[in-house]
Amino acid sequence: MKKSYNSNLQQWRDGVEMTCSPEFVSEDVDSVSCRIEVENLDSMPVDIWITDVYFAGGKIYDRTEGDNLIAPNPESLMLNPDYSEIFTFTIPINGELQKRVPVDLSDIDLGTPIAIKAYLNRLKEPVTYVVKMNPREKGITEEVGDYIAGKVSEDSWGTAETIATIIVTGKIAVETNPSVWFLTIYTWALIESMKPLPPDTPRDNNLIVGDET
């Protein structure tokens, strides 16, 4: 019986193949499309579906949960014996993907191999496809935030001068993006508001939290 079971698993592995494109994900590529061809090599009709999908070690799809990054199409396949059909899904290469994977996609080496793994209900092991990926540039908003945070940590008391330098030197062209300008000013104001009062500033020891009078 055990031999028959193992043989059946091998049969299903032989009947499933995944391919993804493009195989090389350059800087200007914003998505990867995958297809899984499934052939029923059994003698009985079967219902099959994708249970989980991983990208670079991070789960981007879970059939039992919501808030998935991808949506396989169709949701399931009812296959007759000796019949094959295809699942498809598209992985967006964006900031949301970066939040779900355990590696920094902006800091990988050129041509880094990235595994895409899909689990099916009929298989214990995933079907896998490997793409090669170039580092991803951070969005301008993230870049501004990270750059400001780094500069401020180097000179926490020179915040105003630091922000002015960022803008004047054009290290980040904030003038071309209103949202980035807002983020810059907001970050500056937030940091300034968190600074402790200078030692010679009188403190009001009568402040009562929640007192409206």
C-alpha positions as CSV (number, residue, x, y, z in Angstrom):
1,M,0.0,0.0,0.0
2,K,2.8,2.4,0.9
3,K,4.5,1.7,-2.4
4,S,1.4,2.5,-4.3
5,Y,1.0,5.7,-2.4
6,N,4.5,6.8,-3.1
7,S,4.1,5.9,-6.7
8,N,1.0,8.0,-6.9
9,L,2.9,11.0,-5.5
10,Q,5.6,10.6,-8.1
11,Q,2.9,10.4,-10.7
12,W,1.5,13.7,-9.7
13,R,4.9,15.3,-9.6
14,D,5.4,14.2,-13.1
15,G,2.1,15.7,-14.1
16,V,2.7,19.2,-12.8
17,E,5.0,21.8,-14.4
18,M,5.4,25.5,-13.5
19,T,7.0,28.2,-15.7
20,C,7.3,31.9,-15.1
21,S,8.3,34.9,-17.3
22,P,10.3,36.9,-17.6
23,E,13.1,34.7,-16.5
24,F,15.3,37.7,-15.9
25,V,13.6,40.4,-13.8
26,S,15.4,43.6,-14.7
27,E,14.9,47.0,-13.1
28,D,12.1,48.0,-15.5
29,V,10.0,44.9,-15.0
30,D,7.1,45.4,-12.6
31,S,5.6,41.9,-12.5
32,V,6.3,38.2,-13.1
33,S,3.6,35.9,-14.7
34,C,3.5,32.2,-13.8
35,R,1.5,29.3,-15.1
36,I,1.1,25.8,-13.7
37,E,0.1,23.1,-16.1
38,V,-1.6,20.2,-14.3
39,E,-2.3,16.8,-15.9
40,N,-4.4,14.2,-14.3
41,L,-2.5,11.0,-14.6
42,D,-4.9,9.2,-12.3
43,S,-7.7,6.9,-13.4
44,M,-10.3,9.0,-11.6
45,P,-11.5,12.6,-11.8
46,V,-9.8,14.9,-9.3
47,D,-10.3,18.4,-7.9
48,I,-7.0,20.3,-7.5
49,W,-6.1,23.7,-6.3
50,I,-3.1,25.9,-5.2
51,T,-2.8,26.1,-1.4
52,D,0.2,28.4,-1.0
53,V,2.7,30.4,-3.1
54,Y,6.0,31.7,-1.9
55,F,8.4,34.3,-3.5
56,A,12.0,34.7,-2.2
57,G,10.9,32.8,1.0
58,G,7.9,35.0,1.7
59,K,4.3,33.7,1.5
60,I,2.3,35.8,-1.0
61,Y,-0.7,33.5,-1.3
62,D,-2.6,31.4,1.2
63,R,-5.8,29.8,0.1
64,T,-7.2,29.8,3.7
65,E,-6.5,33.5,4.3
66,G,-7.4,36.8,2.9
67,D,-5.1,39.8,2.0
68,N,-3.2,37.8,-0.6
69,L,-0.8,39.5,-3.0
70,I,-1.9,37.3,-5.9
71,A,-5.0,35.5,-7.0
72,P,-4.6,32.2,-8.9
73,N,-7.0,31.8,-11.8
74,P,-9.0,29.6,-11.8
75,E,-9.5,28.9,-8.0
76,S,-9.6,25.2,-8.7
77,L,-9.6,22.6,-11.5
78,M,-11.8,19.5,-11.8
79,L,-9.7,17.3,-14.1
80,N,-10.9,14.1,-15.8
81,P,-8.4,11.3,-16.4
82,D,-5.6,12.1,-19.0
83,Y,-6.8,15.7,-19.1
84,S,-4.7,18.8,-18.4
85,E,-5.5,22.5,-17.6
86,I,-3.6,25.5,-16.4
87,F,-3.5,27.8,-13.4
88,T,-2.1,31.3,-13.9
89,F,-1.1,34.1,-11.5
90,T,0.8,37.4,-11.6
91,I,3.3,38.5,-9.0
92,P,3.6,42.3,-8.7
93,I,7.1,43.5,-8.0
94,N,6.4,46.4,-5.8
95,G,6.6,47.8,-2.2
96,E,3.9,45.4,-1.0
97,L,5.9,42.4,-2.2
98,Q,8.9,43.7,-0.4
99,K,7.0,43.8,2.9
100,R,6.1,40.1,2.6
101,V,9.6,38.7,1.8
102,P,12.5,38.2,4.3
103,V,15.1,39.7,2.0
104,D,15.8,43.3,1.0
105,L,15.1,43.3,-2.8
106,S,16.9,46.7,-3.1
107,D,20.1,45.2,-1.8
108,I,20.4,41.9,-3.7
109,D,23.3,41.3,-6.2
110,L,22.7,41.6,-10.0
111,G,21.1,38.4,-11.3
112,T,20.2,37.0,-7.9
113,P,18.3,33.7,-8.2
114,I,14.8,34.0,-6.7
115,A,12.7,30.9,-6.1
116,I,9.0,30.9,-6.8
117,K,7.3,27.9,-5.1
118,A,3.7,26.8,-5.4
119,Y,2.0,24.1,-3.3
120,L,-0.9,22.1,-4.6
121,N,-3.3,20.0,-2.5
122,R,-2.3,16.8,-4.3
123,L,1.5,17.3,-3.6
124,K,3.5,17.3,-0.4
125,E,6.4,19.1,-2.1
126,P,6.1,22.4,-4.0
127,V,6.6,22.9,-7.7
128,T,9.4,25.5,-8.2
129,Y,10.6,27.9,-10.7
130,V,13.7,30.2,-10.4
131,V,13.9,33.6,-11.9
132,K,17.0,35.9,-11.8
133,M,16.4,39.4,-10.4
134,N,18.2,42.7,-10.3
135,P,18.1,45.0,-7.3
136,R,14.9,47.0,-7.0
137,E,15.2,50.8,-6.5
138,K,13.2,52.0,-3.5
139,G,10.3,54.4,-4.2
140,I,11.2,58.0,-3.9
141,T,9.1,58.4,-0.7
142,E,11.0,55.5,1.0
143,E,14.3,56.9,-0.2
144,V,13.6,60.3,1.2
145,G,12.5,58.9,4.6
146,D,15.5,56.6,4.8
147,Y,18.0,59.3,3.8
148,I,16.6,61.8,6.2
149,A,16.6,59.3,9.0
150,G,20.2,58.5,8.4
151,K,21.3,62.1,8.2
152,V,19.4,63.1,11.4
153,S,20.8,60.1,13.3
154,E,24.3,61.5,12.4
155,D,23.5,65.0,13.5
156,S,20.3,65.0,15.7
157,W,20.8,68.6,16.7
158,G,21.3,70.0,13.3
159,T,18.0,68.8,11.8
160,A,17.0,72.1,10.2
161,E,20.4,72.5,8.5
162,T,20.4,68.8,7.5
163,I,17.0,69.0,5.8
164,A,17.9,72.3,4.0
165,T,21.1,70.7,2.7
166,I,19.2,67.7,1.3
167,I,16.9,70.1,-0.6
168,V,19.5,72.6,-1.8
169,T,22.0,70.1,-3.0
170,G,19.4,68.1,-4.8
171,K,20.4,64.9,-3.2
172,I,16.8,64.0,-3.6
173,A,14.7,66.1,-6.0
174,V,11.9,66.8,-3.6
175,E,10.7,69.8,-5.5
176,T,9.5,67.5,-8.3
177,N,7.2,65.5,-6.1
178,P,4.6,67.2,-3.8
179,S,4.2,64.1,-1.7
180,V,7.9,63.9,-1.1
181,W,8.0,67.6,-0.2
182,F,5.1,66.9,2.3
183,L,7.0,63.9,3.8
184,T,10.2,66.0,4.1
185,I,8.5,68.8,6.0
186,Y,6.4,66.4,8.1
187,T,9.5,64.3,9.1
188,W,11.4,67.5,9.9
189,A,8.5,68.8,12.1
190,L,8.1,65.5,13.8
191,I,11.8,65.2,14.7
192,E,11.9,68.8,15.9
193,S,8.9,68.2,18.1
194,M,10.6,65.2,19.7
195,K,13.7,67.1,20.8
196,P,14.1,67.7,24.5
197,L,13.9,71.2,25.8
198,P,17.2,73.0,26.3
199,P,18.5,72.8,29.9
200,D,18.0,76.5,30.5
201,T,14.3,76.5,29.4
202,P,11.9,76.8,32.4
203,R,9.7,73.8,32.7
204,D,6.0,73.9,33.7
205,N,5.7,71.4,36.5
206,N,2.0,72.2,36.8
207,L,1.0,70.5,33.6
208,I,-1.8,68.0,34.2
209,V,-2.6,65.5,31.5
210,G,-6.2,65.7,30.5
211,D,-6.8,69.1,32.1
212,E,-8.8,71.2,29.7
213,T,-8.8,74.4,31.7
